[in-house]
Amino acid sequence: MEALHLLSLAIALIAIVIADRQAFAWMTGKTAKIPRGSLHLVHNAVWIGLGGLIASGIFLAYPMINYLIKEPAFIIKMMFVGILVSNGFLIKSLMYVAYERAFKDLSLIERVPLFLSGAISVISWVAAAMIGLFFL
């Protein structure tokens, strides 16, 4: 099960790196718009990775659940996982902007949710991974 957990993490990380490269190219004007199919493919790959992490994590945690639910690091990690799931739905509702309009044409008010969602994503992925690697 550990191998599936690590494979799911690798899938998610690769998809996230691709998504971040696409977003950076879009934000810097190197790409006017991100192709719709590409956005959906990468977004779905992140969901597959996250879903695999959650499913394998349940199997890994189950034998120790009575201990883990009393462990602050586990609770905090689960909060970050919940934030990632919620943010995934937010990203789904925001990503249409990248295939419909150039970043330079967006107003500040239109850019803020994109930046916030990106920041939430980075912080949550890094925090969940670091807690899992170093504290659990």
Secondary structure, 3 states (H helix, E strand, C coil): CHHHHHHHHHHHHHHHHHHHHHHHHHHCCCCCCCCHHHHHHHHHHHHHHHHHHHHHHHHHHHHHHHHHCCCHHHHHHHHHHHHHHHHHHHHHHHCHHHHHCCHHHCCHHHHHHHHHHHHHHHHHHHHHHHHHHHCC
